[in-house]
């Protein structure tokens, strides 16, 4: 069976849903192909900075999600070696030129909110892409169930192992030589923790704690395996993973240690960190090619050290939806060939607008991670005296970005 669709999005994660919603808000129809049989709500939570909330506001869902999260008022950094405070910054708007909006929110809340705003039938579940073919100006998207979708525009939002990115010829993401264990804790009553982001840096480790709402907290532990004598075999055992994180957290505060200890074994997740080399992003054909483009982790997987993975994905979605709609409605188009050509102009505008922002995010995140986790005596001294403050100020600064409205 062959189906015709003007715009096909692969992947119903945050990027795919946000891109489809942005197009929908502008009167442009799309379909989203999802390989699973239902909306993927796995994953724990995301720290969303000001830039992400601006993007969510542009999509019309920011206020709804704010009601389910709490606003951070402070960012505090501590030494992972001594447990002593090394830096602090206020995240409130007093005496600042802009209002900062920094929150941690459950991933499930984000994807469900985006999905509810889409027209019924937008997401096509059990639609696993197995191959893509170029056919003139069109793409033939082959699904596992033998369906073939003929489309003018293909958008890859299918994550770090993107099928679309592979078809475009984009080099694979590289190993960052670091790993992350993440966890989530839900309390039966209010947990009582302040609305602040606490992080411990140093000794090859980075541990952070963020409240999502008044009953739940999200935490992460990223580390350099070679610096902490890590055995990859523990990844199959939640019990050993938890013991490993607790062994790294000897110098965190007692209340933070209790959060880790309280985490249930089914609320742990471990993954190796990967990133796209930033110079790959500077090549236009690695972002858009033959009316095909990429969004989010499919385009720019990065280390989580400045908390911009999900935030930048939302930026991508708003910018891409705007560029496509501006191109489509700029002229009265008479046939499909004209539509393909004018959309190509819109995609090229998207690539031009995003490439330097993404290059900066990937590079900054990786370098900040090195400063946060390095274990040498000189870098440890500099981090505790100077770099910790610089690091958290950099995180806030990178989040002070506005991708603009859907309508320019």
C-alpha positions in Angstrom: 0.0 0.0 0.0 1.3 3.5 -0.9 0.2 6.7 0.8 0.9 10.3 -0.1 1.7 12.8 2.6 3.3 16.3 2.2 5.3 16.3 5.4 6.3 13.2 7.4 8.0 13.3 10.8 9.8 10.2 12.1 9.7 9.8 15.9 7.0 10.8 18.4 9.3 12.1 21.1 9.5 15.7 22.3 11.1 16.9 19.0 8.6 15.1 16.7 5.6 16.2 18.6 6.7 19.8 19.1 7.5 20.1 15.4 4.2 18.7 14.3 2.4 21.0 16.8 4.3 24.0 15.5 3.2 23.2 12.0 -0.3 22.5 13.1 -0.5 25.9 14.8 0.5 27.5 11.5 -2.1 25.6 9.4 0.4 23.0 8.0 -0.6 19.4 8.2 2.0 16.6 9.0 1.9 13.1 10.2 4.2 11.6 12.9 5.5 8.0 12.5 6.1 6.2 15.8 7.5 2.7 16.0 6.0 1.8 19.3 2.3 0.9 19.9 1.6 3.9 22.1 3.1 7.3 23.2 6.6 6.7 24.7 6.4 8.1 28.2 9.6 6.5 29.5 12.4 8.6 30.9 12.2 10.6 34.1 12.5 14.3 33.8 14.2 17.2 32.1 15.6 20.5 33.4 14.1 23.2 31.2 15.7 26.6 31.1 14.3 29.9 29.9 14.9 29.2 26.2 12.8 26.0 26.5 9.9 27.8 28.2 9.9 30.5 25.5 9.7 27.7 22.9 6.8 26.1 24.8 5.1 29.4 25.0 5.4 29.8 21.3 3.7 26.4 20.9 0.9 27.4 23.2 1.6 24.9 26.0 3.9 26.8 28.4 1.4 27.9 30.9 -0.2 24.5 31.2 3.2 22.8 31.9 4.2 25.5 34.4 1.2 24.6 36.6 2.8 21.1 37.0 6.3 22.2 38.0 8.0 24.6 40.5 10.3 27.5 39.6 13.9 27.2 40.7 15.1 30.2 42.7 18.8 29.3 43.2 21.6 27.2 41.7 24.2 26.0 44.2 27.4 24.2 43.4 29.4 22.1 45.8 32.7 20.1 45.7 32.1 16.4 45.1 35.4 15.8 47.0 34.8 17.9 50.1 31.1 18.6 50.0 31.8 22.3 50.6 29.9 25.0 48.7 31.9 26.5 45.8 29.4 28.8 44.0 25.9 30.1 44.0 23.7 32.1 41.7 20.1 33.5 42.2 17.7 32.5 39.4 15.1 35.1 40.4 14.4 38.1 38.3 15.4 40.8 40.8 17.9 43.2 39.4 18.2 41.2 36.1 17.3 42.5 32.7 15.1 39.4 31.9 12.9 37.0 33.8 14.6 33.6 34.2 12.3 30.6 34.1 14.1 27.4 35.2 12.2 24.3 36.1 12.4 20.5 36.1 9.4 18.6 34.7 8.5 15.0 34.0 9.1 13.9 30.5 5.7 12.2 30.5 4.0 15.5 31.2 5.7 17.1 28.3 4.9 14.5 25.6 1.3 14.0 26.8 0.7 17.7 26.7 2.1 18.1 23.2 0.1 15.0 22.0 -3.2 16.3 23.3 -2.8 19.5 21.3 -2.4 17.6 18.0 -5.4 16.7 15.7 -6.6 13.1 16.2 -4.8 10.7 13.9 -1.6 12.8 13.6 0.5 10.1 15.2 0.7 6.8 13.3 1.7 4.1 15.8 3.4 0.8 15.0 5.1 2.6 12.0 8.7 1.5 12.1 10.8 2.9 9.3 13.1 0.3 7.8 14.4 2.2 4.7 14.2 5.4 2.8 14.5 5.9 -1.0 14.9 9.0 -3.1 12.3 9.2 -5.9 12.7 12.3 -8.0 11.9 15.2 -5.6 10.1 12.8 -3.2 11.1 10.4 -0.5 9.6 6.9 -0.3 9.5 5.9 3.3 9.2 2.1 3.7 7.6 0.8 6.9 7.9 -2.6 8.5 4.3 -3.4 7.7 5.0 -3.0 4.0 3.4 0.4 3.8 5.2 3.0 1.6 4.7 6.7 2.3 5.5 9.1 -0.5 6.4 12.5 0.9 7.7 15.8 -0.2 9.4 16.6 3.2 11.0 14.2 5.7 11.9 15.3 9.2 14.0 13.0 11.4 13.2 13.3 15.1 14.2 9.8 15.8 17.0 10.2 18.3 20.6 9.5 18.6 20.4 6.3 16.5 18.4 8.1 13.8 17.4 6.2 10.7 16.9 9.4 8.8 20.4 10.8 9.8 22.0 7.6 8.6 20.1 7.8 5.3 21.3 11.4 4.9 24.9 10.2 5.4 25.6 12.0 8.6 28.5 10.5 10.6 27.5 8.6 13.7 27.7 10.3 17.1 30.9 9.6 18.9 31.4 8.2 22.4 31.9 11.0 25.0 33.8 8.5 27.2 31.4 9.3 30.0 28.2 7.7 31.3 25.1 8.7 33.2 22.9 7.1 35.8 19.6 8.9 36.4 16.9 8.4 39.0 13.5 9.6 40.1 12.0 9.7 43.6 8.3 10.2 44.4 7.3 11.0 48.0 3.8 10.1 49.4 3.6 13.6 50.8 5.5 16.9 50.2 9.3 16.2 50.1 10.1 19.6 51.8 13.1 20.4 49.6 13.8 24.0 48.5 13.1 24.9 44.9 16.8 25.0 43.9 19.2 23.1 41.6 22.0 21.5 43.6 25.1 20.1 41.9 28.3 18.5 43.1 31.3 18.6 40.7 34.7 17.0 40.8 36.6 13.7 41.1 35.4 12.5 37.8 31.8 12.9 38.9 28.9 15.3 38.5 25.8 14.7 40.7 22.7 16.9 40.7 19.3 17.1 42.4 16.3 18.9 41.1 12.7 19.0 42.5 10.1 18.5 39.8 7.1 19.4 42.0 6.3 19.3 45.7 6.3 15.5 45.8 8.9 14.3 43.3 12.6 14.8 42.6 14.9 14.0 39.7 18.6 13.3 40.1 21.5 12.5 37.8 25.0 11.2 38.2 27.4 11.6 35.2 30.9 10.2 35.5 34.1 9.4 33.7 34.4 5.6 34.0 38.2 5.6 33.9 38.3 8.1 36.8 36.0 6.1 39.2 37.0 2.5 38.5 33.6 1.7 36.8 32.7 -1.8 35.9 30.2 -1.9 32.9 28.8 -5.2 34.1 26.8 -3.5 36.8 24.5 -1.9 34.1 22.4 -5.1 34.1 21.9 -4.9 37.8 19.8 -2.0 39.3 21.0 -3.0 42.8 24.7 -2.7 41.8 24.0 0.6 40.0 22.4 2.1 43.1 25.3 0.9 45.2 27.8 2.4 42.8 26.1 5.8 42.9 25.9 5.8 46.7 29.7 5.0 46.7 30.3 8.2 44.7 28.1 10.3 46.9 30.0 10.0 50.2 30.6 13.8 50.3 27.2 15.1 49.3 24.8 16.4 52.0 23.0 13.9 54.2 19.6 14.9 52.7 20.9 14.5 49.1 22.4 11.1 50.1 19.0 10.1 51.4 17.4 10.9 48.1 19.7 8.5 46.4 19.1 5.9 49.0 15.3 6.3 48.8 15.3 5.7 45.0 13.5 2.5 44.0 15.4 0.0 41.8 12.8 0.4 39.0 13.5 4.2 38.9 17.1 3.9 37.8 18.4 4.3 34.2 22.0 4.0 32.9 23.3 5.1 29.5 26.6 5.9 27.8 26.8 9.6 26.7 27.3 10.4 23.0 27.7 13.6 21.1 27.8 14.9 17.5 31.2 16.5 16.7 30.4 20.2 16.4 32.2 20.7 13.1 29.7 18.3 11.5 26.9 20.8 12.2 28.6 23.5 10.2 28.1 21.6 7.0 24.6 22.5 5.7 24.1 19.1 4.0 24.4 17.5 7.4 21.4 19.4 8.6 19.2 19.5 5.5 19.5 17.4 2.3 17.0 16.7 -0.5 14.1 18.2 1.5 15.0 16.1 4.5 16.2 17.6 7.8 16.9 16.7 11.4 15.7 17.9 14.8 16.9 17.3 18.3 19.1 14.3 19.2 18.9 13.0 15.6 20.9 16.2 14.7 22.8 17.3 17.8 23.2 14.8 20.6 25.3 16.5 23.3 26.6 15.8 26.8 24.1 17.0 29.5 26.5 19.3 31.3 24.6 22.6 30.6 21.1 20.9 30.5 20.4 21.9 26.9 19.5 18.7 25.1 15.7 18.9 25.5 15.7 22.7 25.5 17.6 23.0 22.1 15.2 20.4 20.6 12.2 22.6 21.4 14.1 25.5 19.8 14.7 23.4 16.7 11.0 22.6 16.5 9.8 26.2 16.6 12.3 27.5 14.1 11.7 24.6 11.7 7.9 25.0 11.8 8.2 28.7 11.2 10.7 28.3 8.3 8.5 25.7 6.6 5.3 27.7 6.9 6.9 31.0 5.8 8.1 29.2 2.7 4.8 27.5 1.9 2.7 30.7 2.3 5.1 33.1 0.7 3.8 32.3 -2.8 0.7 30.8 -4.5 2.0 27.5 -5.6 0.6 25.8 -8.7 2.1 22.3 -8.5 4.0 19.8 -6.3 7.3 20.6 -7.9 7.0 24.3 -7.0 6.1 23.3 -3.4 9.1 21.1 -3.1 11.4 23.8 -4.3 10.0 26.5 -2.0 10.1 24.2 1.0 13.8 23.6 0.2 14.4 27.3 0.6 12.7 27.1 4.0 14.8 24.2 5.2 18.0 26.0 4.1 16.9 28.9 6.2 16.4 26.6 9.1 19.9 25.2 8.7 21.4 28.6 8.5 19.6 29.9 11.6 20.4 26.8 13.7 23.9 25.8 12.9 25.9 28.2 14.9 23.6 28.0 17.9 24.0 24.2 17.9 27.7 24.4 17.4 28.0 26.6 20.4 25.8 24.4 22.6 27.7 21.1 21.8 31.1 22.7 22.3 30.2 24.6 25.5 28.5 21.5 27.0 31.5 19.3 26.4 34.0 21.8 27.7 31.9 22.6 30.8 31.7 18.9 31.5 35.4 18.5 31.4 35.8 21.4 33.9 33.0 19.9 36.2 34.3 16.4 36.3 38.1 16.5 35.9 40.2 15.1 38.7 43.6 16.8 38.4 44.9 18.9 41.3 45.2 22.1 39.3 41.8 21.9 37.6 40.2 20.9 41.0 41.7 24.0 42.6 40.6 26.2 39.8 37.1 24.7 39.7 36.6 25.3 43.4 38.0 28.8 43.4 36.8 30.1 40.0 35.3 27.6 37.5 32.3 26.5 39.6 30.9 30.0 39.5 31.8 30.4 35.9 30.1 27.1 35.1 26.7 27.9 36.6 26.8 31.4 35.1 27.5 29.8 31.7 24.5 27.4 32.1 22.2 30.3 32.9 23.6 32.4 30.0 23.2 29.6 27.5 19.6 29.3 28.5 19.0 33.0 27.9 18.0 32.5 24.3 14.9 33.3 22.3 14.1 31.2 19.3 11.2 33.5 18.4 7.5 33.1 17.9 6.0 30.8 15.4 5.0 33.8 13.3 7.9 36.2 12.7 
